[in-house]
């Protein structure tokens, strides 16, 4: 999942990006990639599409325009615990976007 988001940042944003891994007691680990790219609406649509699928095989390439299959798989693997929001890069202060997912605790996986 990290590889997919980092690859997207390099392919589509073309500028600096940051990997952030967040963990607080009692809260699932969250991973986010922050970059200076755009496309919040398209990213949100791909993540929502993947979260609604019952299995990766159900993610058909014809339902997604250019790309988006990787984001849909991230959404499916994270059980829909993912999203995108605006933020700033810590290193440069530039405005950007964060694409994130959370990893459930082993006890939360059914």
C-alpha distances in whole Angstrom, upper triangle without the diagonal:
4,5,5,6,9,10,11,13,15,15,17,18,20,20,19,16,15,12,13,13,15,17,20,22,22,19,15,13,12,9,10,11,14,16,19,18,20,19,18,20,18,14,16,17,14,12,16,16,13,14,17,17,18,16,13,17,18,16,18,18,22,21,18,20,19,15,13,12,8,8,10,8,6,9,10,8,9,12,13,12,11,13,14,18,20,20,22,20,22,23,25,25,24,23,20,17,14,11,10,8,10,10,14,16,17,20,19,17,20
4,5,5,6,8,10,11,12,14,15,16,17,18,16,13,12,9,10,10,13,16,19,22,22,19,16,13,11,8,8,8,12,14,17,17,19,19,18,20,19,15,17,19,16,14,18,19,16,17,20,20,21,19,17,20,22,19,22,21,24,23,21,22,20,17,15,14,11,11,13,12,9,12,14,12,11,15,15,14,12,14,14,17,19,19,19,18,19,20,22,23,22,21,18,15,13,10,9,9,11,11,15,17,19,22,21,20,23
4,6,5,6,8,10,11,12,14,15,16,17,16,13,13,11,13,14,17,19,23,25,26,23,19,16,15,11,11,10,13,14,18,17,19,19,19,21,19,16,18,20,17,16,19,20,17,19,22,21,22,20,17,20,22,19,21,20,23,23,20,21,19,15,14,14,10,11,14,12,10,14,15,13,14,18,18,17,15,16,16,19,21,21,21,19,21,21,23,24,23,22,19,17,15,12,12,12,15,15,18,21,22,25,24,22,25
4,6,5,6,9,10,10,12,14,15,17,16,14,14,12,14,15,18,21,24,27,26,23,20,17,15,12,11,10,13,14,17,15,16,16,16,18,16,13,15,16,13,13,16,16,14,16,19,18,20,18,15,18,19,16,18,16,20,19,16,17,15,12,10,10,6,7,10,9,8,11,13,12,13,16,16,16,13,14,14,17,19,20,21,19,21,22,23,24,22,22,18,16,14,11,11,11,14,15,19,21,22,26,24,22,25
4,5,5,6,9,10,10,11,13,14,14,10,11,9,12,13,16,19,22,25,25,21,18,16,13,10,8,6,9,10,13,12,14,14,14,16,14,11,13,15,13,12,16,16,14,16,19,19,21,20,17,20,21,18,20,18,21,20,17,18,16,13,11,12,8,8,11,11,9,11,14,13,13,16,15,14,11,12,11,14,15,16,17,16,18,19,20,20,19,18,14,12,10,7,8,10,13,15,18,21,23,26,24,23,25
4,5,5,6,9,10,10,11,12,11,8,9,8,11,13,16,19,23,26,26,23,20,17,15,11,9,7,9,9,12,12,14,15,16,19,17,14,17,19,16,15,19,20,18,20,23,23,25,23,20,23,24,21,23,21,24,23,20,20,18,15,14,15,11,11,15,14,12,15,18,16,16,20,19,18,15,15,14,16,17,17,17,15,16,17,18,19,18,18,14,13,11,10,11,13,15,17,21,23,25,28,26,25,28
4,5,5,6,8,10,11,12,12,11,12,12,15,17,20,23,26,29,30,26,23,20,18,14,13,10,12,11,14,13,15,15,16,19,16,14,17,19,16,16,20,20,18,20,23,23,25,23,19,22,23,20,21,19,22,22,18,18,15,12,12,13,10,11,14,14,13,16,18,17,18,21,20,20,17,17,16,18,19,19,19,17,20,19,20,22,20,20,16,15,14,12,14,15,18,19,23,26,27,30,28,27,30
4,5,5,6,8,10,12,12,10,12,12,15,17,20,23,27,30,30,26,23,21,18,14,12,9,11,10,12,10,11,11,13,15,13,10,14,15,13,13,17,17,16,18,21,21,24,22,19,21,22,18,19,17,20,19,16,15,13,10,10,11,9,9,13,13,12,14,17,17,17,20,19,19,15,14,13,15,16,17,18,16,19,19,20,21,18,17,14,12,12,10,12,14,18,20,23,26,28,31,29,27,30
4,6,6,5,7,8,9,7,9,10,13,16,19,22,25,29,29,26,23,20,17,14,11,8,8,6,8,7,10,11,13,16,14,12,15,17,15,15,19,20,19,21,24,24,27,25,22,25,25,22,23,21,23,22,19,18,16,13,13,15,12,12,16,16,14,17,20,19,19,22,20,19,16,15,13,14,14,14,14,13,16,16,16,17,15,14,11,10,10,9,12,15,18,20,24,27,29,32,29,29,32
4,6,6,5,7,8,8,11,12,16,18,21,25,28,31,32,29,26,23,20,17,14,11,11,9,10,9,12,14,16,19,17,15,18,20,18,19,22,23,22,24,27,27,29,27,24,26,27,24,24,22,24,24,21,20,16,14,15,17,14,14,18,18,17,20,22,22,22,25,24,23,19,18,16,18,18,18,17,15,17,17,17,18,16,16,14,13,14,13,16,18,21,23,27,29,31,34,32,31,34
4,6,6,9,11,11,14,15,19,21,24,27,31,34,34,31,28,25,22,19,16,13,13,11,12,10,12,13,15,18,15,14,18,19,17,18,21,21,21,23,26,25,28,26,23,25,25,22,22,19,22,22,18,17,13,11,13,15,13,14,17,18,17,19,22,22,22,25,24,24,20,19,17,19,19,19,19,18,21,20,20,21,18,18,15,15,15,14,17,19,23,24,28,31,32,36,34,32,35
4,6,9,11,11,14,16,19,21,24,27,30,34,34,30,28,25,22,19,16,13,12,9,9,6,8,9,12,14,12,11,15,16,15,16,20,20,20,22,25,25,28,27,23,25,25,22,22,19,21,21,17,15,12,11,12,15,13,13,17,18,17,19,22,22,22,25,23,23,19,17,15,16,16,17,17,16,20,19,19,19,16,15,13,12,13,13,16,19,22,25,28,31,33,36,33,32,35
4,5,8,8,12,14,17,20,22,26,29,32,33,29,27,25,21,18,15,11,10,6,6,4,7,10,12,15,14,13,16,18,17,18,21,22,22,24,26,27,30,29,26,28,28,25,25,23,24,24,20,18,16,15,15,18,16,15,19,20,19,20,23,24,23,26,24,23,19,17,14,15,14,14,14,13,16,16,15,16,13,12,10,10,12,12,16,19,22,25,28,31,33,36,34,33,36
4,7,9,12,15,18,22,24,28,31,35,35,32,30,27,24,20,17,13,12,9,8,7,11,13,16,19,17,16,20,22,20,21,25,25,25,27,30,30,33,32,28,31,31,27,28,25,27,26,23,21,18,17,18,20,18,18,22,23,21,23,26,26,26,29,27,26,23,21,18,18,17,17,16,14,17,16,15,16,13,14,12,13,15,15,18,22,25,27,31,33,36,38,36,36,39
4,7,10,13,16,20,23,26,29,33,34,31,29,26,23,19,16,12,10,7,6,8,11,15,16,20,19,18,21,23,22,22,26,27,26,28,31,32,35,33,30,33,33,29,30,28,30,29,25,24,21,20,20,23,20,20,23,24,22,24,27,27,26,29,27,26,23,21,18,18,16,15,13,11,14,12,11,13,10,12,10,12,14,15,18,21,24,27,30,33,35,38,36,36,39
4,7,10,13,17,20,23,26,30,31,28,26,23,20,17,14,11,9,6,7,9,13,16,17,21,20,18,21,24,23,23,26,28,27,28,31,32,34,33,30,33,34,30,31,29,31,31,27,26,23,21,21,23,21,20,24,24,22,24,27,26,25,28,27,25,22,20,17,17,15,14,11,8,11,9,9,11,9,11,10,12,12,14,17,20,23,25,28,31,33,36,34,34,37
4,7,10,13,16,20,23,26,28,25,23,20,17,13,10,7,5,4,7,9,13,15,16,19,19,16,19,22,20,20,23,25,24,25,28,29,31,30,28,30,31,28,29,27,30,29,25,25,22,20,19,21,18,17,21,21,19,21,24,23,22,25,23,21,18,17,14,15,13,12,10,7,10,9,10,11,10,11,9,10,10,11,13,16,19,21,25,27,29,32,31,30,34
4,6,10,13,16,19,23,24,21,20,16,14,11,8,6,5,7,10,12,15,17,17,21,20,17,19,23,21,20,23,25,24,24,28,29,31,30,27,31,31,28,30,29,31,30,27,27,24,22,21,22,19,18,21,21,18,20,23,22,20,23,22,20,17,16,14,14,14,11,10,7,8,8,10,12,12,12,10,10,9,11,12,14,17,19,22,24,27,29,28,28,32
4,7,10,13,17,20,22,19,17,13,11,7,6,5,7,9,13,14,17,19,18,21,21,17,19,22,20,19,22,24,22,22,26,27,28,27,25,28,29,26,29,28,31,29,26,27,25,22,20,21,18,16,20,19,16,18,21,19,17,21,20,17,15,15,14,15,15,13,13,10,10,11,14,15,15,15,13,12,9,10,10,12,14,15,19,21,23,26,25,25,28
4,6,10,13,17,18,15,14,10,8,6,5,6,8,11,15,16,18,20,19,22,22,18,19,23,21,19,22,24,22,22,26,27,28,27,26,29,30,27,30,29,32,30,28,28,27,24,22,23,19,18,21,20,16,18,21,19,17,20,19,16,14,14,14,14,14,12,12,10,10,12,15,15,16,16,14,12,9,10,9,11,12,13,17,18,21,24,22,23,27
4,7,10,14,15,12,11,7,6,5,7,9,11,15,18,20,21,22,21,24,24,20,20,24,22,19,22,24,22,21,25,26,27,26,25,29,29,27,30,30,33,31,28,30,28,25,23,23,20,18,21,20,16,17,20,17,15,18,18,15,14,15,15,16,17,15,16,14,13,15,18,18,19,19,17,15,12,12,10,10,10,11,14,15,18,20,19,20,24
4,7,10,12,9,9,6,5,6,8,11,13,17,20,22,23,24,21,24,25,21,21,24,23,20,22,25,23,22,25,26,27,27,26,30,30,29,32,32,35,32,30,32,30,27,25,25,22,20,22,21,17,18,20,18,15,18,18,14,13,15,15,16,17,15,16,15,14,17,20,19,20,20,18,16,13,13,10,10,9,11,13,14,17,19,18,19,23
4,7,9,7,7,5,6,9,12,15,17,20,24,25,26,27,24,27,27,24,23,26,25,22,24,26,24,22,26,27,28,27,27,31,31,30,33,34,36,34,32,34,33,30,27,27,24,22,24,23,19,19,21,19,16,18,18,14,15,17,18,18,20,18,19,19,17,20,23,23,24,23,22,20,16,16,13,12,10,10,11,11,15,16,16,18,21
4,6,5,8,8,9,12,15,18,19,23,26,28,29,29,26,29,30,26,25,28,28,24,25,28,26,24,28,29,29,29,30,33,33,32,36,36,39,37,35,37,36,33,30,30,27,25,26,25,22,22,23,21,18,20,20,16,17,19,20,20,21,20,21,21,19,22,25,24,26,25,24,22,18,19,16,15,12,12,13,12,16,16,16,19,22
4,6,8,9,12,15,18,21,23,27,30,31,32,32,29,32,32,29,28,31,30,26,27,30,28,26,29,30,30,30,31,34,35,34,37,38,41,39,37,39,39,36,32,32,29,27,28,27,24,23,25,22,19,21,21,18,19,21,23,23,25,23,25,25,23,26,29,28,30,29,27,25,22,22,19,17,14,14,13,11,14,14,15,18,21
4,7,9,12,16,18,22,24,28,31,32,32,32,29,31,32,28,27,29,29,25,26,28,26,23,26,28,27,28,29,32,32,32,35,37,39,37,35,38,38,35,31,31,28,26,27,26,22,22,23,21,17,18,19,16,18,20,22,23,25,24,26,26,25,28,31,30,31,30,28,26,22,22,18,16,13,12,11,9,12,12,11,15,18
4,7,9,12,15,19,20,24,27,28,28,28,25,27,28,24,23,26,25,21,22,25,23,20,23,25,25,25,26,30,29,29,32,33,36,33,32,34,34,31,28,28,25,23,23,22,19,18,20,18,14,15,16,12,14,16,19,19,22,21,23,23,22,25,28,27,28,27,25,22,19,18,14,13,9,9,8,8,12,12,11,14,17
4,6,10,13,17,19,23,26,26,27,26,24,25,26,22,21,23,22,19,20,22,20,18,21,22,22,22,22,26,26,26,29,30,33,31,29,31,31,28,25,24,22,20,20,19,16,15,16,14,11,12,13,10,12,15,17,18,21,21,23,23,22,25,28,27,27,26,24,21,17,16,12,10,6,6,5,6,10,11,9,11,15
4,7,10,14,16,20,23,24,25,25,23,25,25,21,20,23,22,18,20,23,20,18,22,23,23,23,22,26,27,25,29,29,32,30,28,31,30,27,23,23,20,18,20,18,15,15,16,14,11,14,14,11,12,14,16,17,20,19,20,20,19,22,25,24,25,24,22,19,15,14,10,9,6,5,7,8,11,13,12,14,17
4,7,10,13,16,20,20,21,21,19,21,21,18,17,20,19,16,18,20,18,17,20,21,22,22,21,25,25,24,27,27,30,28,26,28,27,24,21,21,18,16,17,17,13,13,15,13,10,13,13,9,9,11,12,14,16,15,17,17,17,19,22,21,22,20,18,15,11,10,7,6,4,6,9,11,14,16,15,16,19
4,7,10,13,17,18,19,19,17,20,20,16,16,19,18,15,18,20,18,17,21,22,23,22,21,24,25,23,26,26,29,27,24,26,24,21,19,19,16,14,16,15,11,13,15,13,11,14,14,11,9,11,11,13,15,14,16,15,15,17,20,19,20,19,16,13,10,8,5,6,6,8,12,14,17,19,17,18,21
4,6,10,13,14,15,16,14,17,17,14,14,18,16,14,17,19,17,17,21,22,24,23,22,25,25,23,25,25,27,26,23,24,22,20,17,18,15,13,16,16,12,13,16,15,13,16,14,12,9,9,9,10,12,11,12,11,13,15,17,16,16,15,12,10,6,5,4,7,9,11,15,17,20,22,21,21,24
4,7,10,11,13,14,13,16,16,13,14,17,16,14,18,20,18,19,22,23,25,24,22,26,26,23,25,24,27,25,22,22,21,18,16,17,14,13,16,16,13,14,18,17,15,18,17,15,12,11,10,11,11,11,11,10,12,13,15,15,14,13,10,8,5,5,6,9,12,14,18,21,23,26,24,24,27
4,7,9,11,13,12,16,16,13,15,18,17,16,19,21,20,21,24,26,28,27,25,28,28,25,27,26,28,26,23,23,21,19,18,20,17,15,18,19,16,17,21,20,18,21,19,17,14,12,9,9,9,8,8,6,9,11,11,11,10,10,6,5,4,7,9,12,15,18,21,24,26,29,27,27,30
4,6,9,11,12,15,15,13,15,18,18,17,20,22,22,23,26,27,30,29,26,29,29,26,27,25,28,26,23,22,20,18,17,20,17,15,19,20,17,19,22,22,21,23,21,20,16,14,11,11,10,9,8,7,10,11,11,11,9,8,5,6,7,9,12,15,18,21,24,27,30,32,30,30,33
4,7,10,11,15,15,14,16,19,19,19,22,23,23,25,28,29,32,31,29,31,31,28,29,27,28,27,23,22,20,19,18,21,19,18,21,23,20,21,25,25,24,26,24,22,19,16,13,12,10,9,8,8,12,12,10,10,7,6,4,6,9,11,14,18,21,24,28,30,33,36,33,33,36
4,7,9,12,12,11,14,16,16,16,19,21,21,23,25,26,30,29,26,29,28,25,25,23,25,23,20,18,16,15,15,18,17,15,19,20,19,20,23,24,23,25,22,22,18,15,12,12,10,11,11,11,15,16,14,14,11,9,6,7,10,11,14,18,21,24,27,31,33,35,33,33,35
4,6,9,9,9,11,13,14,15,17,19,20,21,23,25,28,28,26,28,27,23,24,22,23,21,18,17,15,15,14,18,17,15,18,20,19,19,22,23,22,24,21,21,17,14,11,10,9,12,13,14,17,18,17,16,13,10,8,7,10,11,15,18,21,25,28,31,34,36,33,33,35
4,6,5,6,9,10,11,12,14,15,17,18,20,22,25,25,23,25,24,21,21,19,20,18,15,13,12,12,12,15,15,13,15,18,17,17,20,22,21,22,19,19,16,13,10,11,11,14,15,17,20,22,20,19,16,13,11,9,11,11,14,17,21,24,27,30,33,35,32,31,33
4,6,5,6,9,10,11,12,14,16,16,18,21,24,24,23,25,24,20,21,20,21,18,15,15,15,14,12,16,15,12,14,17,16,15,19,20,19,20,17,17,13,10,7,7,8,12,14,16,19,21,20,19,16,13,10,8,9,9,12,15,18,22,24,28,30,32,29,29,31
4,6,5,6,9,10,11,12,14,15,17,19,23,23,22,24,22,19,20,19,19,16,13,13,14,14,12,15,16,13,14,17,16,15,18,21,19,20,16,17,14,11,9,10,11,15,18,20,23,25,24,23,20,16,14,11,13,12,15,17,20,23,25,29,31,33,29,29,31
4,5,5,6,9,10,11,13,14,16,17,21,21,19,21,19,16,17,15,15,13,10,10,10,10,8,12,13,10,11,15,15,14,17,19,18,19,16,17,14,11,10,12,14,17,20,21,24,26,25,24,21,18,15,12,13,12,15,16,20,23,25,29,31,33,29,28,30
4,5,5,6,9,10,11,12,15,16,19,19,18,20,19,15,17,15,17,14,11,12,12,10,8,11,11,7,9,12,11,11,14,16,15,16,13,14,11,8,7,10,12,15,18,18,22,23,23,22,20,17,13,10,10,8,11,13,16,19,22,25,27,29,26,25,27
4,6,5,6,9,10,11,13,15,18,19,18,20,18,16,17,17,18,15,12,14,14,13,10,13,13,9,10,13,12,10,13,16,14,15,11,12,9,7,6,9,12,15,18,20,23,25,25,23,21,18,15,12,11,9,11,12,15,18,20,24,26,28,24,24,26
4,6,5,6,9,10,11,13,17,17,16,18,16,13,14,14,14,11,9,11,12,12,9,11,12,9,9,13,13,11,13,16,16,15,12,14,12,10,10,13,16,19,22,23,26,28,28,27,24,21,18,15,15,12,14,15,18,20,22,26,28,29,26,25,26
4,6,5,6,9,10,11,15,15,13,15,14,10,12,11,13,10,8,10,11,9,5,7,9,6,5,9,10,8,11,13,13,14,11,13,11,10,11,14,17,20,22,23,26,28,28,27,25,22,19,15,15,12,13,13,16,19,21,24,26,28,25,23,24
4,5,5,6,9,10,14,14,13,16,14,11,14,14,16,13,11,13,14,12,8,9,9,6,5,8,7,5,8,11,10,10,8,9,7,7,9,12,16,18,21,22,24,27,27,26,24,22,18,14,13,10,10,10,13,15,17,21,23,24,21,20,21
4,5,5,6,9,12,14,14,16,14,12,14,15,16,12,12,14,16,14,11,12,12,9,7,11,10,7,9,12,12,11,7,10,9,9,11,14,17,20,23,25,27,30,30,29,27,24,21,17,16,13,13,12,15,17,18,22,23,25,21,20,21
4,6,5,7,11,12,11,13,10,8,10,11,12,9,9,12,14,13,9,9,11,9,6,9,11,8,9,12,13,12,10,13,12,12,14,17,20,23,26,27,30,32,32,31,29,26,23,19,18,15,15,15,17,19,20,24,25,26,23,21,22
4,5,5,9,9,8,11,9,7,10,11,13,11,10,14,15,13,9,8,9,7,4,6,7,5,5,9,10,9,8,11,10,11,14,17,21,23,26,27,29,31,32,31,29,27,23,20,18,14,14,12,15,16,17,21,22,23,20,18,19
4,6,8,9,10,13,11,10,13,15,17,14,14,17,18,16,12,12,12,10,7,8,8,5,5,8,8,6,5,8,9,10,14,17,21,23,26,27,29,31,32,31,30,27,24,20,18,14,13,11,13,14,15,18,19,20,17,16,16
4,7,9,10,12,10,9,12,15,16,13,13,17,19,17,14,13,14,12,9,11,12,9,8,11,12,9,8,12,12,14,17,20,23,26,29,30,32,35,36,34,33,30,27,23,21,18,17,15,16,17,18,21,22,22,19,17,17
4,6,7,9,6,7,10,13,14,12,13,17,19,17,14,12,13,12,9,9,11,9,7,10,12,10,10,13,14,16,19,22,26,28,31,32,34,36,37,36,34,32,28,25,23,19,18,16,18,18,18,21,22,23,19,17,17
4,7,8,7,9,12,15,17,15,16,20,22,20,17,14,15,15,11,11,13,11,8,10,12,10,11,14,16,18,22,25,29,31,34,34,36,38,39,39,37,35,31,28,25,22,20,18,18,18,17,20,20,21,18,15,14
4,5,5,7,11,14,16,15,16,19,21,18,16,13,13,14,10,9,12,11,7,9,12,10,12,15,16,19,22,26,29,31,34,34,36,37,39,38,37,35,31,27,25,21,20,17,18,17,18,20,20,21,19,15,15
4,5,5,9,11,14,13,14,17,18,15,13,9,10,11,8,6,10,10,7,8,12,11,13,16,16,18,21,24,28,30,32,32,34,35,37,36,35,33,29,26,23,20,19,17,18,17,18,21,21,23,20,17,17
4,5,7,10,13,13,14,17,18,16,14,11,12,14,11,10,13,13,11,12,16,15,16,19,19,21,24,28,31,33,35,35,37,39,40,40,38,36,32,29,27,23,22,20,22,21,22,25,24,26,24,20,20
4,6,9,11,10,12,16,17,16,14,11,13,14,10,10,14,13,10,13,16,14,15,18,19,20,23,26,30,32,35,35,37,39,40,39,37,35,31,28,26,22,22,20,22,22,22,25,25,26,24,21,20
4,7,9,8,9,12,14,12,10,7,10,11,7,8,11,11,9,12,15,14,14,17,17,18,20,24,27,29,32,32,34,36,36,36,34,32,28,25,23,20,20,18,20,21,22,25,25,27,24,22,22
4,6,6,7,10,12,11,10,8,11,13,10,11,14,14,13,16,18,18,17,21,20,21,22,26,28,31,33,33,36,38,38,38,35,33,29,26,25,22,22,21,24,24,26,29,29,31,28,25,25
4,5,5,8,9,8,9,7,10,12,10,12,15,15,15,17,20,20,19,22,20,21,22,25,27,30,32,32,35,36,36,36,34,31,28,25,24,21,22,22,25,25,27,31,31,33,30,28,28
4,5,7,9,10,11,10,14,15,13,15,18,18,17,20,22,22,21,24,23,22,23,26,29,32,34,34,37,38,38,38,35,33,29,27,26,23,25,24,27,28,30,33,34,36,33,30,30
4,7,10,10,10,9,13,13,11,13,16,15,15,18,20,20,18,21,20,20,20,24,26,29,32,32,35,37,37,36,33,31,27,24,24,21,22,22,25,26,28,31,32,34,30,28,28
4,6,7,6,7,10,10,9,12,14,14,15,18,19,19,17,20,18,17,18,21,23,26,28,29,32,33,33,33,30,27,24,21,21,18,20,20,23,25,27,30,31,33,30,28,29
4,6,7,9,12,12,12,15,17,17,18,21,22,22,20,23,20,19,19,22,23,26,28,29,32,33,32,32,29,27,23,21,22,19,21,22,25,27,30,33,34,36,33,31,32
4,7,9,11,12,13,15,16,17,19,21,22,23,21,23,20,19,18,21,22,25,27,27,30,31,30,30,27,25,22,20,20,18,21,22,25,27,30,33,34,37,34,32,33
4,6,7,8,10,12,13,14,16,17,19,20,19,20,18,17,17,20,21,24,25,25,28,29,29,29,26,24,21,18,18,16,18,19,22,23,26,30,31,33,31,29,30
4,5,5,6,9,10,11,12,14,15,17,15,17,14,14,14,17,19,22,24,24,27,28,28,28,25,23,19,17,16,13,15,15,19,20,23,26,28,30,27,25,27
4,5,5,6,9,10,10,12,14,15,14,17,15,15,16,20,22,24,26,26,29,30,30,30,28,26,22,19,18,15,16,15,18,19,22,25,26,28,26,23,25
4,5,5,6,9,10,10,12,14,14,15,13,14,15,18,20,22,24,23,26,27,28,28,26,24,20,18,16,13,13,13,16,17,19,23,24,26,24,22,24
4,5,5,6,9,10,11,12,11,12,10,10,11,15,17,19,21,21,24,25,26,26,24,22,18,15,13,10,10,10,14,15,18,21,23,25,22,21,23
4,5,5,6,9,10,11,9,12,10,11,13,17,20,22,24,25,27,29,29,29,27,25,21,18,16,12,13,12,14,16,18,21,22,24,21,19,21
4,5,5,6,8,10,10,12,11,13,15,19,22,24,26,25,28,29,30,30,29,27,23,20,17,14,13,11,14,14,16,19,20,22,20,17,19
4,5,5,6,9,8,9,8,10,12,16,19,20,23,22,24,26,27,27,26,24,20,17,14,10,9,8,10,11,13,17,18,20,18,16,18
4,6,5,6,5,7,6,8,11,15,18,20,23,23,25,27,28,28,26,24,21,17,14,11,10,8,10,11,13,16,18,20,17,15,17
4,5,5,6,9,9,12,15,19,22,24,27,27,29,31,32,31,30,28,24,21,18,15,13,10,12,12,13,16,17,18,16,13,14
4,5,8,9,10,13,16,20,23,24,26,26,27,29,31,31,30,28,25,21,18,15,12,9,10,9,10,13,14,16,14,11,13
4,5,5,7,10,14,17,20,21,24,24,25,27,29,29,28,26,23,19,16,13,10,6,6,6,8,11,13,15,12,10,13
4,6,8,12,15,18,22,23,26,27,28,30,32,31,30,28,25,21,18,15,13,9,9,9,9,12,13,14,11,9,11
4,6,8,12,15,19,21,24,25,26,29,30,29,28,25,22,18,16,13,11,8,9,10,11,14,16,17,14,13,14
4,7,11,13,17,18,21,22,23,26,28,26,26,24,20,17,14,11,8,6,5,8,9,12,15,16,12,12,15
4,7,10,14,15,18,19,21,23,25,23,23,20,17,13,10,8,5,4,6,9,11,15,17,19,16,16,18
4,7,11,13,16,17,19,22,23,21,20,17,14,10,8,6,5,7,9,13,15,18,21,23,19,19,22
4,7,10,13,14,17,19,20,18,16,14,10,7,5,4,6,9,12,16,18,21,24,26,23,23,25
4,7,10,12,15,18,18,16,14,11,9,6,5,7,9,12,14,18,20,23,27,28,25,26,28
4,7,10,13,15,15,12,11,7,6,4,6,9,11,15,17,21,23,26,30,31,28,29,32
4,7,9,12,12,9,9,6,5,5,6,10,12,15,17,21,24,26,29,31,29,30,33
4,6,9,8,5,5,4,5,7,9,12,14,18,20,23,26,28,31,33,31,32,35
4,6,6,5,5,7,6,8,9,12,14,18,20,23,26,28,31,33,31,32,35
4,6,6,8,10,10,12,12,15,16,19,20,23,26,27,31,33,31,32,36
4,6,8,11,12,14,14,17,18,21,23,25,28,30,33,35,34,35,38
4,5,9,10,13,15,18,20,23,25,28,31,33,36,38,36,37,41
4,6,9,12,13,17,19,22,24,27,30,32,35,37,36,37,40
4,6,10,12,16,18,22,24,27,30,33,36,38,36,37,40
4,7,10,14,16,20,23,26,29,31,35,37,34,35,38
4,7,10,13,17,20,23,26,29,32,34,31,32,35
4,7,10,13,16,20,23,26,29,31,28,28,31
4,6,10,13,16,19,22,25,27,25,25,28
4,7,11,14,17,20,23,25,22,22,25
4,7,10,13,16,19,21,19,19,22
4,7,10,13,16,18,15,15,18
4,6,10,12,14,12,12,16
4,7,9,11,10,10,13
4,6,8,6,7,10
4,5,5,7,10
4,5,5,9
4,6,8
4,6
4
